[in-house]
Amino acid sequence: MSKFDFVKSSYSQLAQECVEVARNFPGVVAVRDSKAPTPDAPILHLSPTAWRKFTAAQ
């Protein structure tokens, strides 16, 4: 897959709980841990619906 354009999620706190999100491909939201942004770091691939449900959960 082509390169994702990751940005720090607005849901991340200033401490160590940092998540980066990429939404530059239709139909997929890519999520990774910002503390490990290496090329071989794991990336979660979520549907936009799953991402909305995740971010709406309290």
C-alpha positions in Angstrom: 0.0 0.0 0.0 1.2 3.5 -0.6 2.5 5.7 2.1 0.1 6.9 4.8 0.2 10.5 5.9 0.1 10.2 9.7 -0.8 13.0 12.0 -1.1 13.0 15.8 -4.7 12.3 16.8 -6.5 15.1 18.6 -7.6 12.4 21.1 -4.0 12.0 22.2 -2.9 13.5 25.5 0.3 15.4 26.1 1.9 12.5 28.0 2.9 9.2 26.6 -0.5 8.2 25.2 0.1 9.3 21.6 -1.7 7.9 18.6 -1.1 8.8 15.0 -3.9 8.5 12.5 -3.8 8.6 8.7 -7.0 9.2 6.7 -5.6 9.9 3.2 -6.9 6.7 1.6 -10.6 6.2 1.0 -12.2 3.4 3.0 -9.4 3.0 5.6 -8.2 4.7 8.7 -4.7 3.7 9.7 -3.6 4.0 13.3 -0.2 3.5 14.9 1.6 4.2 18.1 3.6 7.5 17.7 6.3 6.2 20.0 7.3 3.6 17.4 6.9 5.2 13.9 9.5 2.9 12.2 8.7 1.5 8.8 8.2 -2.0 10.3 6.0 -0.8 13.2 2.5 -2.4 13.3 -0.3 -0.3 11.8 -4.0 -1.0 12.5 -6.2 -0.7 9.4 -9.8 0.3 10.4 -12.9 1.0 8.5 -14.2 4.6 8.8 -17.2 3.2 10.7 -15.1 1.3 13.2 -13.0 4.4 13.7 -16.1 6.5 14.4 -17.4 3.9 16.9 -13.9 3.8 18.6 -13.6 7.6 18.9 -17.2 7.9 20.1 -16.8 5.3 22.9 -16.3 6.9 26.4 
